[in-house]
């Protein structure tokens, strides 16, 4: 964290003179978890779908490189498969995500742009609940987690990487973004929080569409970029 603060401090003068866009992303989260039994065997976990809504600032640092910090509301979770049982358990979690993405973009004609991106992601758990279906009596119970019990980790760390396409229309930009989030932090704070699981890490695929507005940048940047056909604004 200290290294990240130092990097941002020395990058601040560059960001001031960079081209700035402010925008929003709206998308679908397809979330799974990498689960292991206490003896190390993998457990199949069904994919859960949720929403992902983000606000971001995009600092274009050159014709290729951009820096995009974000803050997002992200729904995640997992549904493990039990062996020889009719019961099911679904864990649903809501996080505040804070990705720091580095983007490399390449022109596609006068207005289009293809990009790849990657960067670290810090998540803070704001809500969690478990939905348990008892196959014996057919009842379903929803139980919110008590964070004071320390069953789930509040902080989650991971890495994002992906890519997408963008299209410029005057000062507006429209973006299709596909990402994969690989969790590095175990979700369960206590190893025996579940009888069947010793380790659990998030694996999330996100597909989103975004819209952003060109706020400011270099002199005549909109006109010049349109003339040279770089797709860069």
Residue pairs with C-beta under 8 A, 6 or more apart in sequence:
4 100
11 67
14 61
15 59
15 61
15 67
17 218
18 59
18 60
18 61
18 67
18 217
19 59
19 60
19 214
19 216
19 217
19 218
19 221
19 233
20 57
20 58
20 59
20 60
20 214
20 215
20 216
20 217
21 57
21 58
21 60
21 173
21 212
21 213
21 214
21 215
22 55
22 56
22 57
22 58
22 212
22 213
22 215
23 55
23 56
23 58
23 173
23 175
23 210
23 211
23 212
23 213
24 53
24 54
24 55
24 56
24 210
24 211
24 212
25 52
25 53
25 54
25 55
25 56
25 70
25 72
25 175
25 177
25 208
25 209
25 210
26 51
26 52
26 53
26 208
26 209
26 210
27 51
27 52
27 53
27 54
27 177
27 206
27 207
27 208
27 209
28 49
28 50
28 51
28 52
28 206
28 207
28 208
29 49
29 50
29 51
29 52
29 74
29 75
29 76
29 204
29 205
29 206
30 47
30 48
30 49
30 204
30 205
30 206
30 207
31 47
31 48
31 49
31 50
31 75
31 76
31 77
31 78
31 202
31 203
31 204
31 205
32 45
32 46
32 47
32 48
32 78
32 202
32 203
32 204
33 45
33 77
33 78
33 80
33 91
33 183
33 187
33 200
33 201
33 202
33 203
34 42
34 45
34 183
34 199
34 200
34 201
34 202
34 203
35 42
35 43
35 45
35 78
35 80
35 196
35 197
35 199
35 200
36 42
36 43
36 197
36 198
36 199
36 200
37 43
37 196
37 197
37 198
38 191
38 192
38 196
38 197
38 198
40 198
43 80
43 81
43 196
43 197
44 80
44 81
45 78
45 79
45 80
45 81
46 78
46 79
46 80
46 81
47 79
48 76
48 77
48 78
48 79
48 90
48 92
50 74
50 75
50 76
50 77
50 92
51 73
51 74
51 75
52 72
52 73
52 74
52 75
52 97
52 206
52 208
53 72
53 73
54 70
54 71
54 72
54 73
54 97
54 99
54 208
54 210
55 70
55 71
55 72
56 68
56 69
56 70
56 71
56 210
56 212
57 68
57 69
58 66
58 67
58 68
58 103
58 212
59 66
59 67
59 68
60 66
60 217
60 232
60 233
61 67
63 230
63 232
64 104
64 105
64 106
65 102
65 103
65 104
66 102
66 103
66 104
66 105
66 115
67 100
67 101
67 102
67 103
68 99
68 100
68 101
68 102
68 103
68 117
69 98
69 99
69 100
69 101
70 97
70 98
70 99
70 100
70 101
71 96
71 97
71 98
72 96
72 97
72 98
72 99
73 94
73 95
73 96
73 97
74 94
74 95
74 96
74 97
74 123
74 204
74 206
75 92
75 93
75 94
75 95
76 92
76 93
76 94
76 95
76 202
76 204
77 90
77 91
77 92
77 93
78 90
78 91
78 200
79 88
79 89
79 90
79 91
80 89
80 194
80 196
80 197
82 88
82 89
82 196
85 135
86 135
86 136
87 132
87 133
87 134
87 135
87 136
88 132
88 133
88 135
89 130
89 131
89 132
89 133
90 130
90 131
90 132
91 128
91 129
91 130
92 128
92 129
92 130
92 131
93 125
93 127
93 128
93 152
93 187
94 125
94 126
94 127
94 128
95 123
95 124
95 125
95 126
95 156
96 123
96 124
96 126
97 121
97 122
97 123
98 121
98 122
98 123
98 124
99 119
99 120
99 121
99 160
100 119
100 120
100 121
101 117
101 118
101 119
101 160
102 117
102 118
102 119
103 115
103 116
103 117
104 115
104 116
104 117
105 113
105 114
105 115
105 166
105 231
105 232
106 113
106 114
106 115
106 231
107 113
107 229
107 230
107 231
107 232
108 114
108 165
108 231
109 229
109 231
110 226
110 229
110 231
111 167
111 168
111 169
111 231
112 165
112 166
112 167
112 168
112 231
113 165
113 166
113 167
113 168
113 231
113 232
114 163
114 164
114 165
115 163
115 164
115 165
115 166
116 161
116 162
116 163
117 160
117 161
117 162
117 163
117 164
117 177
117 179
118 159
118 160
118 161
118 162
119 159
119 160
119 161
120 157
120 158
120 159
120 160
121 157
121 158
121 159
121 160
121 181
122 155
122 156
122 157
123 155
123 156
123 157
123 158
123 202
124 154
124 155
124 156
125 147
125 152
125 153
125 154
125 155
125 156
127 144
128 144
128 145
128 147
128 152
129 142
129 143
129 144
129 145
130 142
130 143
130 145
131 140
131 141
131 142
131 143
132 140
132 141
132 142
132 143
133 139
133 140
134 140
134 141
145 151
145 152
147 154
150 189
150 190
151 188
151 189
151 190
151 193
152 187
152 188
152 189
152 193
153 185
153 186
153 187
153 188
153 189
155 185
156 183
156 185
156 187
156 202
157 183
157 184
157 185
158 181
158 182
158 183
158 184
158 185
158 202
159 181
159 182
159 184
160 179
160 180
160 181
160 182
161 179
161 180
161 182
162 177
162 178
162 179
162 180
162 206
163 177
163 178
164 175
164 176
164 177
164 178
165 175
165 176
166 173
166 174
166 175
166 176
167 173
167 174
167 175
168 231
168 233
170 222
171 213
171 214
171 222
172 211
172 212
172 213
172 214
173 211
173 212
173 213
173 214
173 233
174 209
174 210
174 211
175 209
175 210
175 211
175 212
176 208
176 209
176 210
177 206
177 207
177 208
177 209
177 210
178 205
178 206
178 207
178 208
179 205
179 206
179 208
180 203
180 204
180 205
180 206
181 202
181 203
181 204
181 205
181 206
182 201
182 203
183 201
183 202
183 203
183 204
184 201
185 201
186 199
186 200
186 201
187 200
187 201
187 202
188 194
188 197
188 199
188 200
191 198
214 222
214 233
217 233
221 233
222 233
225 231
225 232
225 233
